């Protein structure tokens, strides 16, 4: 018994009644904020004396530059008192704040001070 090749033409359709557009707006949100982020390493956790957070690796033109004094190297440990454990959790929290205020809590390397930056989103 030999194997036969068959060709099929498929038409993909959306689920009826579903009008949701699926897209990844990760870069859109980060560009709007004007920030590049990365998860912190174990070494950074010790250096910043934190157990969670994301590090600001670059500040570009955007909301953070124009409305705060956040500097590169800032580790965001929470947004509106919600812990940030990854870039994805940061984005998830930020997306829920549209039309409202955002309060970033974090630290700079080898500085025990906790800094707060607020801006409208």
C-alpha positions, 0 to 999 in steps of 0.5 A: 500500500503506497501513500498518495499525496492529496491537495486541499484548498482551505478557506479559513473563516472567523468564528461567527459573531466574533469581531475581535481583531487579534494583534500584538500591541506590545511594541505599540504600548512600549513605543507610546511610553517611549521605553525599552524594558527587560526582565531583571537578572538575579544579579540585578535583584541583589544590586537593586535589593528587589525580588521582582521588576523590569529594568528600563534599558532605554528611554525614547521619545514618549510618555515617560520622557515627556511626563516623568524624570525616569532614567535608564537603569530604573527598575519598575517593581510595581504599577499602581501597587500591582507587582511587576514580575515580567515585561508581559505583566507590566504591559498587562497592568498598563493596558488596564489603565487607559484613560487613567493615572499610572504610578510607577514604583521602583529603584535605581542601582545601589540606592535604597530610596524608593522612587515614584513616578506618575503620569496619565495614560 
